[in-house]
Amino acid sequence: MNMPQHQNALSVRPITDADIPTAVDTLARAFADYPFTRHVIAADGHEDRIRRSRSCA
């Protein structure tokens, strides 16, 4: 059975090296107020520290 194609449909693809900065930024913002992240990453420069910890993984 063929499903209709929607013009604004999202597509899923593997991440590329060019996507990494955007992915790191998105994850840093998403987890900035997450209680565990607040607990284990120092408050001063918190969002910047999250970005650095995500990019090293």
mmCIF entry with sequence, helices, sheets and N, C-alpha, C, O atoms, coordinates in Angstrom:
data_MODEL
# 
_entry.id   MODEL 
# 
_entity.id                         1 
_entity.type                       polymer 
_entity.pdbx_number_of_molecules   1 
# 
_entity_poly.entity_id                      1 
_entity_poly.type                           'polypeptide(L)' 
_entity_poly.nstd_linkage                   no 
_entity_poly.nstd_monomer                   no 
_entity_poly.pdbx_seq_one_letter_code       MNMPQHQNALSVRPITDADIPTAVDTLARAFADYPFTRHVIAADGHEDRIRRSRSCA 
_entity_poly.pdbx_seq_one_letter_code_can   MNMPQHQNALSVRPITDADIPTAVDTLARAFADYPFTRHVIAADGHEDRIRRSRSCA 
_entity_poly.pdbx_strand_id                 A 
# 
loop_
_entity_poly_seq.entity_id 
_entity_poly_seq.num 
_entity_poly_seq.mon_id 
_entity_poly_seq.hetero 
1 1  MET n 
1 2  ASN n 
1 3  MET n 
1 4  PRO n 
1 5  GLN n 
1 6  HIS n 
1 7  GLN n 
1 8  ASN n 
1 9  ALA n 
1 10 LEU n 
1 11 SER n 
1 12 VAL n 
1 13 ARG n 
1 14 PRO n 
1 15 ILE n 
1 16 THR n 
1 17 ASP n 
1 18 ALA n 
1 19 ASP n 
1 20 ILE n 
1 21 PRO n 
1 22 THR n 
1 23 ALA n 
1 24 VAL n 
1 25 ASP n 
1 26 THR n 
1 27 LEU n 
1 28 ALA n 
1 29 ARG n 
1 30 ALA n 
1 31 PHE n 
1 32 ALA n 
1 33 ASP n 
1 34 TYR n 
1 35 PRO n 
1 36 PHE n 
1 37 THR n 
1 38 ARG n 
1 39 HIS n 
1 40 VAL n 
1 41 ILE n 
1 42 ALA n 
1 43 ALA n 
1 44 ASP n 
1 45 GLY n 
1 46 HIS n 
1 47 GLU n 
1 48 ASP n 
1 49 ARG n 
1 50 ILE n 
1 51 ARG n 
1 52 ARG n 
1 53 SER n 
1 54 ARG n 
1 55 SER n 
1 56 CYS n 
1 57 ALA n 
# 
_struct_asym.id          A 
_struct_asym.entity_id   1 
# 
loop_
_struct_conf.conf_type_id 
_struct_conf.id 
_struct_conf.pdbx_PDB_helix_id 
_struct_conf.beg_label_comp_id 
_struct_conf.beg_label_asym_id 
_struct_conf.beg_label_seq_id 
_struct_conf.pdbx_beg_PDB_ins_code 
_struct_conf.end_label_comp_id 
_struct_conf.end_label_asym_id 
_struct_conf.end_label_seq_id 
_struct_conf.pdbx_end_PDB_ins_code 
_struct_conf.beg_auth_comp_id 
_struct_conf.beg_auth_asym_id 
_struct_conf.beg_auth_seq_id 
_struct_conf.end_auth_comp_id 
_struct_conf.end_auth_asym_id 
_struct_conf.end_auth_seq_id 
_struct_conf.pdbx_PDB_helix_class 
_struct_conf.details 
_struct_conf.pdbx_PDB_helix_length 
HELX_P HELX_P1 AA1 ASP A 17 ? ASP A 19 ? ASP A 17 ASP A 19 5 ? 3  
HELX_P HELX_P2 AA2 ILE A 20 ? PHE A 31 ? ILE A 20 PHE A 31 1 ? 12 
HELX_P HELX_P3 AA3 PRO A 35 ? VAL A 40 ? PRO A 35 VAL A 40 1 ? 6  
HELX_P HELX_P4 AA4 HIS A 46 ? SER A 55 ? HIS A 46 SER A 55 1 ? 10 
# 
_struct_conf_type.id          HELX_P 
_struct_conf_type.criteria    ? 
_struct_conf_type.reference   ? 
# 
loop_
_atom_site.group_PDB 
_atom_site.id 
_atom_site.type_symbol 
_atom_site.label_atom_id 
_atom_site.label_alt_id 
_atom_site.label_comp_id 
_atom_site.label_asym_id 
_atom_site.label_entity_id 
_atom_site.label_seq_id 
_atom_site.pdbx_PDB_ins_code 
_atom_site.Cartn_x 
_atom_site.Cartn_y 
_atom_site.Cartn_z 
_atom_site.occupancy 
_atom_site.B_iso_or_equiv 
_atom_site.pdbx_formal_charge 
_atom_site.auth_seq_id 
_atom_site.auth_comp_id 
_atom_site.auth_asym_id 
_atom_site.auth_atom_id 
_atom_site.pdbx_PDB_model_num 
ATOM 1   N N  . MET A 1 1  ? 0.849  -1.176 0.000  1.00 0.00 ? 1  MET A N  1 
ATOM 2   C CA . MET A 1 1  ? 0.000  0.000  0.000  1.00 0.00 ? 1  MET A CA 1 
ATOM 3   C C  . MET A 1 1  ? 0.894  1.237  0.000  1.00 0.00 ? 1  MET A C  1 
ATOM 4   O O  . MET A 1 1  ? 1.758  1.374  0.866  1.00 0.00 ? 1  MET A O  1 
ATOM 5   N N  . ASN A 1 2  ? 0.697  2.125  -0.948 1.00 0.00 ? 2  ASN A N  1 
ATOM 6   C CA . ASN A 1 2  ? 1.479  3.362  -1.032 1.00 0.00 ? 2  ASN A CA 1 
ATOM 7   C C  . ASN A 1 2  ? 0.826  4.439  -0.187 1.00 0.00 ? 2  ASN A C  1 
ATOM 8   O O  . ASN A 1 2  ? -0.379 4.677  -0.266 1.00 0.00 ? 2  ASN A O  1 
ATOM 9   N N  . MET A 1 3  ? 1.653  5.084  0.623  1.00 0.00 ? 3  MET A N  1 
ATOM 10  C CA . MET A 1 3  ? 1.171  6.192  1.456  1.00 0.00 ? 3  MET A CA 1 
ATOM 11  C C  . MET A 1 3  ? 1.358  7.490  0.686  1.00 0.00 ? 3  MET A C  1 
ATOM 12  O O  . MET A 1 3  ? 2.344  7.637  -0.035 1.00 0.00 ? 3  MET A O  1 
ATOM 13  N N  . PRO A 1 4  ? 0.437  8.428  0.823  1.00 0.00 ? 4  PRO A N  1 
ATOM 14  C CA . PRO A 1 4  ? 0.601  9.702  0.122  1.00 0.00 ? 4  PRO A CA 1 
ATOM 15  C C  . PRO A 1 4  ? 1.816  10.463 0.650  1.00 0.00 ? 4  PRO A C  1 
ATOM 16  O O  . PRO A 1 4  ? 2.087  10.428 1.850  1.00 0.00 ? 4  PRO A O  1 
ATOM 17  N N  . GLN A 1 5  ? 2.533  11.134 -0.205 1.00 0.00 ? 5  GLN A N  1 
ATOM 18  C CA . GLN A 1 5  ? 3.685  11.950 0.177  1.00 0.00 ? 5  GLN A CA 1 
ATOM 19  C C  . GLN A 1 5  ? 3.197  13.354 0.525  1.00 0.00 ? 5  GLN A C  1 
ATOM 20  O O  . GLN A 1 5  ? 2.471  13.974 -0.252 1.00 0.00 ? 5  GLN A O  1 
ATOM 21  N N  . HIS A 1 6  ? 3.586  13.841 1.664  1.00 0.00 ? 6  HIS A N  1 
ATOM 22  C CA . HIS A 1 6  ? 3.230  15.187 2.077  1.00 0.00 ? 6  HIS A CA 1 
ATOM 23  C C  . HIS A 1 6  ? 4.383  16.122 1.750  1.00 0.00 ? 6  HIS A C  1 
ATOM 24  O O  . HIS A 1 6  ? 5.551  15.785 1.944  1.00 0.00 ? 6  HIS A O  1 
ATOM 25  N N  . GLN A 1 7  ? 4.039  17.286 1.259  1.00 0.00 ? 7  GLN A N  1 
ATOM 26  C CA . GLN A 1 7  ? 5.069  18.242 0.836  1.00 0.00 ? 7  GLN A CA 1 
ATOM 27  C C  . GLN A 1 7  ? 5.965  18.661 1.999  1.00 0.00 ? 7  GLN A C  1 
ATOM 28  O O  . GLN A 1 7  ? 7.156  18.899 1.793  1.00 0.00 ? 7  GLN A O  1 
ATOM 29  N N  . ASN A 1 8  ? 5.433  18.758 3.200  1.00 0.00 ? 8  ASN A N  1 
ATOM 30  C CA . ASN A 1 8  ? 6.212  19.209 4.356  1.00 0.00 ? 8  ASN A CA 1 
ATOM 31  C C  . ASN A 1 8  ? 6.662  18.049 5.242  1.00 0.00 ? 8  ASN A C  1 
ATOM 32  O O  . ASN A 1 8  ? 7.003  18.263 6.406  1.00 0.00 ? 8  ASN A O  1 
ATOM 33  N N  . ALA A 1 9  ? 6.670  16.849 4.723  1.00 0.00 ? 9  ALA A N  1 
ATOM 34  C CA . ALA A 1 9  ? 7.057  15.682 5.512  1.00 0.00 ? 9  ALA A CA 1 
ATOM 35  C C  . ALA A 1 9  ? 8.529  15.773 5.909  1.00 0.00 ? 9  ALA A C  1 
ATOM 36  O O  . ALA A 1 9  ? 9.372  16.218 5.130  1.00 0.00 ? 9  ALA A O  1 
ATOM 37  N N  . LEU A 1 10 ? 8.817  15.346 7.128  1.00 0.00 ? 10 LEU A N  1 
ATOM 38  C CA . LEU A 1 10 ? 10.193 15.313 7.606  1.00 0.00 ? 10 LEU A CA 1 
ATOM 39  C C  . LEU A 1 10 ? 10.878 14.067 7.078  1.00 0.00 ? 10 LEU A C  1 
ATOM 40  O O  . LEU A 1 10 ? 10.231 13.054 6.812  1.00 0.00 ? 10 LEU A O  1 
ATOM 41  N N  . SER A 1 11 ? 12.176 14.149 6.930  1.00 0.00 ? 11 SER A N  1 
ATOM 42  C CA . SER A 1 11 ? 12.934 12.957 6.554  1.00 0.00 ? 11 SER A CA 1 
ATOM 43  C C  . SER A 1 11 ? 13.976 12.703 7.640  1.00 0.00 ? 11 SER A C  1 
ATOM 44  O O  . SER A 1 11 ? 14.450 13.633 8.292  1.00 0.00 ? 11 SER A O  1 
ATOM 45  N N  . VAL A 1 12 ? 14.316 11.464 7.818  1.00 0.00 ? 12 VAL A N  1 
ATOM 46  C CA . VAL A 1 12 ? 15.313 11.063 8.811  1.00 0.00 ? 12 VAL A CA 1 
ATOM 47  C C  . VAL A 1 12 ? 16.525 10.550 8.050  1.00 0.00 ? 12 VAL A C  1 
ATOM 48  O O  . VAL A 1 12 ? 16.396 9.763  7.113  1.00 0.00 ? 12 VAL A O  1 
ATOM 49  N N  . ARG A 1 13 ? 17.705 11.005 8.462  1.00 0.00 ? 13 ARG A N  1 
ATOM 50  C CA . ARG A 1 13 ? 18.941 10.569 7.828  1.00 0.00 ? 13 ARG A CA 1 
ATOM 51  C C  . ARG A 1 13 ? 20.034 10.526 8.887  1.00 0.00 ? 13 ARG A C  1 
ATOM 52  O O  . ARG A 1 13 ? 19.907 11.167 9.930  1.00 0.00 ? 13 ARG A O  1 
ATOM 53  N N  . PRO A 1 14 ? 21.090 9.793  8.638  1.00 0.00 ? 14 PRO A N  1 
ATOM 54  C CA . PRO A 1 14 ? 22.204 9.766  9.592  1.00 0.00 ? 14 PRO A CA 1 
ATOM 55  C C  . PRO A 1 14 ? 22.831 11.160 9.710  1.00 0.00 ? 14 PRO A C  1 
ATOM 56  O O  . PRO A 1 14 ? 22.824 11.946 8.762  1.00 0.00 ? 14 PRO A O  1 
ATOM 57  N N  . ILE A 1 15 ? 23.362 11.436 10.880 1.00 0.00 ? 15 ILE A N  1 
ATOM 58  C CA . ILE A 1 15 ? 24.027 12.720 11.114 1.00 0.00 ? 15 ILE A CA 1 
ATOM 59  C C  . ILE A 1 15 ? 25.360 12.739 10.361 1.00 0.00 ? 15 ILE A C  1 
ATOM 60  O O  . ILE A 1 15 ? 26.016 11.709 10.210 1.00 0.00 ? 15 ILE A O  1 
ATOM 61  N N  . THR A 1 16 ? 25.745 13.918 9.899  1.00 0.00 ? 16 THR A N  1 
ATOM 62  C CA . THR A 1 16 ? 27.046 14.088 9.239  1.00 0.00 ? 16 THR A CA 1 
ATOM 63  C C  . THR A 1 16 ? 27.913 14.990 10.103 1.00 0.00 ? 16 THR A C  1 
ATOM 64  O O  . THR A 1 16 ? 27.419 15.606 11.048 1.00 0.00 ? 16 THR A O  1 
ATOM 65  N N  . ASP A 1 17 ? 29.190 15.071 9.791  1.00 0.00 ? 17 ASP A N  1 
ATOM 66  C CA . ASP A 1 17 ? 30.086 15.960 10.539 1.00 0.00 ? 17 ASP A CA 1 
ATOM 67  C C  . ASP A 1 17 ? 29.592 17.405 10.503 1.00 0.00 ? 17 ASP A C  1 
ATOM 68  O O  . ASP A 1 17 ? 29.747 18.140 11.478 1.00 0.00 ? 17 ASP A O  1 
ATOM 69  N N  . ALA A 1 18 ? 29.001 17.809 9.389  1.00 0.00 ? 18 ALA A N  1 
ATOM 70  C CA . ALA A 1 18 ? 28.505 19.183 9.259  1.00 0.00 ? 18 ALA A CA 1 
ATOM 71  C C  . ALA A 1 18 ? 27.322 19.454 10.191 1.00 0.00 ? 18 ALA A C  1 
ATOM 72  O O  . ALA A 1 18 ? 27.050 20.609 10.521 1.00 0.00 ? 18 ALA A O  1 
ATOM 73  N N  . ASP A 1 19 ? 26.622 18.408 10.615 1.00 0.00 ? 19 ASP A N  1 
ATOM 74  C CA . ASP A 1 19 ? 25.465 18.560 11.497 1.00 0.00 ? 19 ASP A CA 1 
ATOM 75  C C  . ASP A 1 19 ? 25.842 18.683 12.968 1.00 0.00 ? 19 ASP A C  1 
ATOM 76  O O  . ASP A 1 19 ? 25.026 19.131 13.774 1.00 0.00 ? 19 ASP A O  1 
ATOM 77  N N  . ILE A 1 20 ? 27.042 18.300 13.329 1.00 0.00 ? 20 ILE A N  1 
ATOM 78  C CA . ILE A 1 20 ? 27.424 18.206 14.733 1.00 0.00 ? 20 ILE A CA 1 
ATOM 79  C C  . ILE A 1 20 ? 27.287 19.529 15.493 1.00 0.00 ? 20 ILE A C  1 
ATOM 80  O O  . ILE A 1 20 ? 26.714 19.512 16.582 1.00 0.00 ? 20 ILE A O  1 
ATOM 81  N N  . PRO A 1 21 ? 27.770 20.672 14.999 1.00 0.00 ? 21 PRO A N  1 
ATOM 82  C CA . PRO A 1 21 ? 27.605 21.913 15.771 1.00 0.00 ? 21 PRO A CA 1 
ATOM 83  C C  . PRO A 1 21 ? 26.133 22.232 16.075 1.00 0.00 ? 21 PRO A C  1 
ATOM 84  O O  . PRO A 1 21 ? 25.810 22.659 17.183 1.00 0.00 ? 21 PRO A O  1 
ATOM 85  N N  . THR A 1 22 ? 25.263 22.030 15.118 1.00 0.00 ? 22 THR A N  1 
ATOM 86  C CA . THR A 1 22 ? 23.841 22.290 15.342 1.00 0.00 ? 22 THR A CA 1 
ATOM 87  C C  . THR A 1 22 ? 23.262 21.300 16.343 1.00 0.00 ? 22 THR A C  1 
ATOM 88  O O  . THR A 1 22 ? 22.462 21.674 17.201 1.00 0.00 ? 22 THR A O  1 
ATOM 89  N N  . ALA A 1 23 ? 23.664 20.043 16.235 1.00 0.00 ? 23 ALA A N  1 
ATOM 90  C CA . ALA A 1 23 ? 23.178 19.024 17.168 1.00 0.00 ? 23 ALA A CA 1 
ATOM 91  C C  . ALA A 1 23 ? 23.638 19.325 18.594 1.00 0.00 ? 23 ALA A C  1 
ATOM 92  O O  . ALA A 1 23 ? 22.857 19.211 19.538 1.00 0.00 ? 23 ALA A O  1 
ATOM 93  N N  . VAL A 1 24 ? 24.898 19.708 18.747 1.00 0.00 ? 24 VAL A N  1 
ATOM 94  C CA . VAL A 1 24 ? 25.431 20.044 20.073 1.00 0.00 ? 24 VAL A CA 1 
ATOM 95  C C  . VAL A 1 24 ? 24.681 21.238 20.651 1.00 0.00 ? 24 VAL A C  1 
ATOM 96  O O  . VAL A 1 24 ? 24.310 21.224 21.824 1.00 0.00 ? 24 VAL A O  1 
ATOM 97  N N  . ASP A 1 25 ? 24.457 22.259 19.850 1.00 0.00 ? 25 ASP A N  1 
ATOM 98  C CA . ASP A 1 25 ? 23.727 23.436 20.313 1.00 0.00 ? 25 ASP A CA 1 
ATOM 99  C C  . ASP A 1 25 ? 22.299 23.070 20.728 1.00 0.00 ? 25 ASP A C  1 
ATOM 100 O O  . ASP A 1 25 ? 21.811 23.531 21.761 1.00 0.00 ? 25 ASP A O  1 
ATOM 101 N N  . THR A 1 26 ? 21.639 22.248 19.926 1.00 0.00 ? 26 THR A N  1 
ATOM 102 C CA . THR A 1 26 ? 20.269 21.828 20.229 1.00 0.00 ? 26 THR A CA 1 
ATOM 103 C C  . THR A 1 26 ? 20.225 21.040 21.535 1.00 0.00 ? 26 THR A C  1 
ATOM 104 O O  . THR A 1 26 ? 19.356 21.281 22.373 1.00 0.00 ? 26 THR A O  1 
ATOM 105 N N  . LEU A 1 27 ? 21.153 20.102 21.715 1.00 0.00 ? 27 LEU A N  1 
ATOM 106 C CA . LEU A 1 27 ? 21.185 19.317 22.946 1.00 0.00 ? 27 LEU A CA 1 
ATOM 107 C C  . LEU A 1 27 ? 21.533 20.177 24.161 1.00 0.00 ? 27 LEU A C  1 
ATOM 108 O O  . LEU A 1 27 ? 20.972 19.984 25.240 1.00 0.00 ? 27 LEU A O  1 
ATOM 109 N N  . ALA A 1 28 ? 22.451 21.120 23.989 1.00 0.00 ? 28 ALA A N  1 
ATOM 110 C CA . ALA A 1 28 ? 22.818 22.009 25.102 1.00 0.00 ? 28 ALA A CA 1 
ATOM 111 C C  . ALA A 1 28 ? 21.612 22.811 25.567 1.00 0.00 ? 28 ALA A C  1 
ATOM 112 O O  . ALA A 1 28 ? 21.369 22.937 26.767 1.00 0.00 ? 28 ALA A O  1 
ATOM 113 N N  . ARG A 1 29 ? 20.858 23.353 24.617 1.00 0.00 ? 29 ARG A N  1 
ATOM 114 C CA . ARG A 1 29 ? 19.663 24.120 24.996 1.00 0.00 ? 29 ARG A CA 1 
ATOM 115 C C  . ARG A 1 29 ? 18.587 23.212 25.581 1.00 0.00 ? 29 ARG A C  1 
ATOM 116 O O  . ARG A 1 29 ? 17.893 23.599 26.521 1.00 0.00 ? 29 ARG A O  1 
ATOM 117 N N  . ALA A 1 30 ? 18.446 22.015 25.033 1.00 0.00 ? 30 ALA A N  1 
ATOM 118 C CA . ALA A 1 30 ? 17.407 21.094 25.505 1.00 0.00 ? 30 ALA A CA 1 
ATOM 119 C C  . ALA A 1 30 ? 17.659 20.635 26.938 1.00 0.00 ? 30 ALA A C  1 
ATOM 120 O O  . ALA A 1 30 ? 16.715 20.460 27.709 1.00 0.00 ? 30 ALA A O  1 
ATOM 121 N N  . PHE A 1 31 ? 18.933 20.438 27.300 1.00 0.00 ? 31 PHE A N  1 
ATOM 122 C CA . PHE A 1 31 ? 19.256 19.911 28.621 1.00 0.00 ? 31 PHE A CA 1 
ATOM 123 C C  . PHE A 1 31 ? 19.750 20.974 29.601 1.00 0.00 ? 31 PHE A C  1 
ATOM 124 O O  . PHE A 1 31 ? 20.193 20.632 30.698 1.00 0.00 ? 31 PHE A O  1 
ATOM 125 N N  . ALA A 1 32 ? 19.685 22.235 29.237 1.00 0.00 ? 32 ALA A N  1 
ATOM 126 C CA . ALA A 1 32 ? 20.191 23.309 30.100 1.00 0.00 ? 32 ALA A CA 1 
ATOM 127 C C  . ALA A 1 32 ? 19.498 23.331 31.459 1.00 0.00 ? 32 ALA A C  1 
ATOM 128 O O  . ALA A 1 32 ? 20.143 23.619 32.467 1.00 0.00 ? 32 ALA A O  1 
ATOM 129 N N  . ASP A 1 33 ? 18.214 23.038 31.508 1.00 0.00 ? 33 ASP A N  1 
ATOM 130 C CA . ASP A 1 33 ? 17.471 23.070 32.766 1.00 0.00 ? 33 ASP A CA 1 
ATOM 131 C C  . ASP A 1 33 ? 17.131 21.683 33.302 1.00 0.00 ? 33 ASP A C  1 
ATOM 132 O O  . ASP A 1 33 ? 16.360 21.551 34.252 1.00 0.00 ? 33 ASP A O  1 
ATOM 133 N N  . TYR A 1 34 ? 17.698 20.668 32.699 1.00 0.00 ? 34 TYR A N  1 
ATOM 134 C CA . TYR A 1 34 ? 17.465 19.294 33.145 1.00 0.00 ? 34 TYR A CA 1 
ATOM 135 C C  . TYR A 1 34 ? 18.095 19.136 34.534 1.00 0.00 ? 34 TYR A C  1 
ATOM 136 O O  . TYR A 1 34 ? 19.270 19.463 34.701 1.00 0.00 ? 34 TYR A O  1 
ATOM 137 N N  . PRO A 1 35 ? 17.349 18.642 35.540 1.00 0.00 ? 35 PRO A N  1 
ATOM 138 C CA . PRO A 1 35 ? 17.877 18.592 36.916 1.00 0.00 ? 35 PRO A CA 1 
ATOM 139 C C  . PRO A 1 35 ? 19.217 17.867 37.051 1.00 0.00 ? 35 PRO A C  1 
ATOM 140 O O  . PRO A 1 35 ? 20.096 18.346 37.767 1.00 0.00 ? 35 PRO A O  1 
ATOM 141 N N  . PHE A 1 36 ? 19.394 16.728 36.382 1.00 0.00 ? 36 PHE A N  1 
ATOM 142 C CA . PHE A 1 36 ? 20.658 16.006 36.503 1.00 0.00 ? 36 PHE A CA 1 
ATOM 143 C C  . PHE A 1 36 ? 21.811 16.838 35.950 1.00 0.00 ? 36 PHE A C  1 
ATOM 144 O O  . PHE A 1 36 ? 22.880 16.908 36.557 1.00 0.00 ? 36 PHE A O  1 
ATOM 145 N N  . THR A 1 37 ? 21.590 17.471 34.790 1.00 0.00 ? 37 THR A N  1 
ATOM 146 C CA . THR A 1 37 ? 22.623 18.305 34.189 1.00 0.00 ? 37 THR A CA 1 
ATOM 147 C C  . THR A 1 37 ? 22.961 19.461 35.107 1.00 0.00 ? 37 THR A C  1 
ATOM 148 O O  . THR A 1 37 ? 24.133 19.799 35.274 1.00 0.00 ? 37 THR A O  1 
ATOM 149 N N  . ARG A 1 38 ? 21.941 20.077 35.710 1.00 0.00 ? 38 ARG A N  1 
ATOM 150 C CA . ARG A 1 38 ? 22.179 21.173 36.667 1.00 0.00 ? 38 ARG A CA 1 
ATOM 151 C C  . ARG A 1 38 ? 22.995 20.691 37.858 1.00 0.00 ? 38 ARG A C  1 
ATOM 152 O O  . ARG A 1 38 ? 23.784 21.447 38.425 1.00 0.00 ? 38 ARG A O  1 
ATOM 153 N N  . HIS A 1 39 ? 22.804 19.445 38.230 1.00 0.00 ? 39 HIS A N  1 
ATOM 154 C CA . HIS A 1 39 ? 23.501 18.896 39.392 1.00 0.00 ? 39 HIS A CA 1 
ATOM 155 C C  . HIS A 1 39 ? 24.974 18.584 39.097 1.00 0.00 ? 39 HIS A C  1 
ATOM 156 O O  . HIS A 1 39 ? 25.832 18.814 39.950 1.00 0.00 ? 39 HIS A O  1 
ATOM 157 N N  . VAL A 1 40 ? 25.272 18.071 37.916 1.00 0.00 ? 40 VAL A N  1 
ATOM 158 C CA . VAL A 1 40 ? 26.634 17.603 37.641 1.00 0.00 ? 40 VAL A CA 1 
ATOM 159 C C  . VAL A 1 40 ? 27.513 18.584 36.871 1.00 0.00 ? 40 VAL A C  1 
ATOM 160 O O  . VAL A 1 40 ? 28.723 18.378 36.776 1.00 0.00 ? 40 VAL A O  1 
ATOM 161 N N  . ILE A 1 41 ? 26.929 19.643 36.323 1.00 0.00 ? 41 ILE A N  1 
ATOM 162 C CA . ILE A 1 41 ? 27.715 20.632 35.581 1.00 0.00 ? 41 ILE A CA 1 
ATOM 163 C C  . ILE A 1 41 ? 27.609 21.970 36.301 1.00 0.00 ? 41 ILE A C  1 
ATOM 164 O O  . ILE A 1 41 ? 26.510 22.441 36.593 1.00 0.00 ? 41 ILE A O  1 
ATOM 165 N N  . ALA A 1 42 ? 28.747 22.573 36.584 1.00 0.00 ? 42 ALA A N  1 
ATOM 166 C CA . ALA A 1 42 ? 28.797 23.809 37.372 1.00 0.00 ? 42 ALA A CA 1 
ATOM 167 C C  . ALA A 1 42 ? 27.907 24.906 36.789 1.00 0.00 ? 42 ALA A C  1 
ATOM 168 O O  . ALA A 1 42 ? 27.696 24.974 35.578 1.00 0.00 ? 42 ALA A O  1 
ATOM 169 N N  . ALA A 1 43 ? 27.390 25.763 37.673 1.00 0.00 ? 43 ALA A N  1 
ATOM 170 C CA . ALA A 1 43 ? 26.448 26.809 37.284 1.00 0.00 ? 43 ALA A CA 1 
ATOM 171 C C  . ALA A 1 43 ? 27.104 27.928 36.467 1.00 0.00 ? 43 ALA A C  1 
ATOM 172 O O  . ALA A 1 43 ? 26.485 28.463 35.546 1.00 0.00 ? 43 ALA A O  1 
ATOM 173 N N  . ASP A 1 44 ? 28.352 28.287 36.795 1.00 0.00 ? 44 ASP A N  1 
ATOM 174 C CA . ASP A 1 44 ? 28.987 29.378 36.056 1.00 0.00 ? 44 ASP A CA 1 
ATOM 175 C C  . ASP A 1 44 ? 29.314 28.905 34.634 1.00 0.00 ? 44 ASP A C  1 
ATOM 176 O O  . ASP A 1 44 ? 30.022 27.917 34.442 1.00 0.00 ? 44 ASP A O  1 
ATOM 177 N N  . GLY A 1 45 ? 28.793 29.618 33.663 1.00 0.00 ? 45 GLY A N  1 
ATOM 178 C CA . GLY A 1 45 ? 28.986 29.240 32.272 1.00 0.00 ? 45 GLY A CA 1 
ATOM 179 C C  . GLY A 1 45 ? 28.309 27.914 31.944 1.00 0.00 ? 45 GLY A C  1 
ATOM 180 O O  . GLY A 1 45 ? 28.784 27.162 31.093 1.00 0.00 ? 45 GLY A O  1 
ATOM 181 N N  . HIS A 1 46 ? 27.207 27.632 32.615 1.00 0.00 ? 46 HIS A N  1 
ATOM 182 C CA . HIS A 1 46 ? 26.542 26.326 32.534 1.00 0.00 ? 46 HIS A CA 1 
ATOM 183 C C  . HIS A 1 46 ? 26.273 25.863 31.100 1.00 0.00 ? 46 HIS A C  1 
ATOM 184 O O  . HIS A 1 46 ? 26.655 24.751 30.734 1.00 0.00 ? 46 HIS A O  1 
ATOM 185 N N  . GLU A 1 47 ? 25.626 26.694 30.287 1.00 0.00 ? 47 GLU A N  1 
ATOM 186 C CA . GLU A 1 47 ? 25.273 26.261 28.934 1.00 0.00 ? 47 GLU A CA 1 
ATOM 187 C C  . GLU A 1 47 ? 26.522 26.025 28.083 1.00 0.00 ? 47 GLU A C  1 
ATOM 188 O O  . GLU A 1 47 ? 26.554 25.107 27.263 1.00 0.00 ? 47 GLU A O  1 
ATOM 189 N N  . ASP A 1 48 ? 27.533 26.843 28.278 1.00 0.00 ? 48 ASP A N  1 
ATOM 190 C CA . ASP A 1 48 ? 28.796 26.654 27.553 1.00 0.00 ? 48 ASP A CA 1 
ATOM 191 C C  . ASP A 1 48 ? 29.470 25.340 27.974 1.00 0.00 ? 48 ASP A C  1 
ATOM 192 O O  . ASP A 1 48 ? 30.014 24.619 27.138 1.00 0.00 ? 48 ASP A O  1 
ATOM 193 N N  . ARG A 1 49 ? 29.429 25.041 29.269 1.00 0.00 ? 49 ARG A N  1 
ATOM 194 C CA . ARG A 1 49 ? 30.003 23.792 29.772 1.00 0.00 ? 49 ARG A CA 1 
ATOM 195 C C  . ARG A 1 49 ? 29.266 22.580 29.193 1.00 0.00 ? 49 ARG A C  1 
ATOM 196 O O  . ARG A 1 49 ? 29.888 21.563 28.884 1.00 0.00 ? 49 ARG A O  1 
ATOM 197 N N  . ILE A 1 50 ? 27.948 22.689 29.048 1.00 0.00 ? 50 ILE A N  1 
ATOM 198 C CA . ILE A 1 50 ? 27.178 21.592 28.450 1.00 0.00 ? 50 ILE A CA 1 
ATOM 199 C C  . ILE A 1 50 ? 27.637 21.378 27.016 1.00 0.00 ? 50 ILE A C  1 
ATOM 200 O O  . ILE A 1 50 ? 27.852 20.244 26.588 1.00 0.00 ? 50 ILE A O  1 
ATOM 201 N N  . ARG A 1 51 ? 27.786 22.469 26.277 1.00 0.00 ? 51 ARG A N  1 
ATOM 202 C CA . ARG A 1 51 ? 28.238 22.345 24.876 1.00 0.00 ? 51 ARG A CA 1 
ATOM 203 C C  . ARG A 1 51 ? 29.579 21.625 24.795 1.00 0.00 ? 51 ARG A C  1 
ATOM 204 O O  . ARG A 1 51 ? 29.769 20.749 23.950 1.00 0.00 ? 51 ARG A O  1 
ATOM 205 N N  . ARG A 1 52 ? 30.506 21.992 25.673 1.00 0.00 ? 52 ARG A N  1 
ATOM 206 C CA . ARG A 1 52 ? 31.830 21.353 25.658 1.00 0.00 ? 52 ARG A CA 1 
ATOM 207 C C  . ARG A 1 52 ? 31.743 19.886 26.029 1.00 0.00 ? 52 ARG A C  1 
ATOM 208 O O  . ARG A 1 52 ? 32.433 19.060 25.430 1.00 0.00 ? 52 ARG A O  1 
ATOM 209 N N  . SER A 1 53 ? 30.916 19.543 26.997 1.00 0.00 ? 53 SER A N  1 
ATOM 210 C CA . SER A 1 53 ? 30.829 18.144 27.417 1.00 0.00 ? 53 SER A CA 1 
ATOM 211 C C  . SER A 1 53 ? 30.164 17.299 26.346 1.00 0.00 ? 53 SER A C  1 
ATOM 212 O O  . SER A 1 53 ? 30.524 16.133 26.187 1.00 0.00 ? 53 SER A O  1 
ATOM 213 N N  . ARG A 1 54 ? 29.202 17.845 25.605 1.00 0.00 ? 54 ARG A N  1 
ATOM 214 C CA . ARG A 1 54 ? 28.518 17.109 24.535 1.00 0.00 ? 54 ARG A CA 1 
ATOM 215 C C  . ARG A 1 54 ? 29.445 16.946 23.333 1.00 0.00 ? 54 ARG A C  1 
ATOM 216 O O  . ARG A 1 54 ? 29.400 15.914 22.663 1.00 0.00 ? 54 ARG A O  1 
ATOM 217 N N  . SER A 1 55 ? 30.284 17.940 23.046 1.00 0.00 ? 55 SER A N  1 
ATOM 218 C CA . SER A 1 55 ? 31.128 17.837 21.854 1.00 0.00 ? 55 SER A CA 1 
ATOM 219 C C  . SER A 1 55 ? 32.310 16.911 22.068 1.00 0.00 ? 55 SER A C  1 
ATOM 220 O O  . SER A 1 55 ? 32.951 16.503 21.099 1.00 0.00 ? 55 SER A O  1 
ATOM 221 N N  . CYS A 1 56 ? 32.616 16.566 23.314 1.00 0.00 ? 56 CYS A N  1 
ATOM 222 C CA . CYS A 1 56 ? 33.732 15.664 23.598 1.00 0.00 ? 56 CYS A CA 1 
ATOM 223 C C  . CYS A 1 56 ? 33.294 14.206 23.567 1.00 0.00 ? 56 CYS A C  1 
ATOM 224 O O  . CYS A 1 56 ? 34.135 13.308 23.553 1.00 0.00 ? 56 CYS A O  1 
ATOM 225 N N  . ALA A 1 57 ? 32.007 13.966 23.558 1.00 0.00 ? 57 ALA A N  1 
ATOM 226 C CA . ALA A 1 57 ? 31.506 12.590 23.626 1.00 0.00 ? 57 ALA A CA 1 
ATOM 227 C C  . ALA A 1 57 ? 31.711 11.850 22.330 1.00 0.00 ? 57 ALA A C  1 
ATOM 228 O O  . ALA A 1 57 ? 31.345 10.680 22.222 1.00 0.00 ? 57 ALA A O  1 
# 
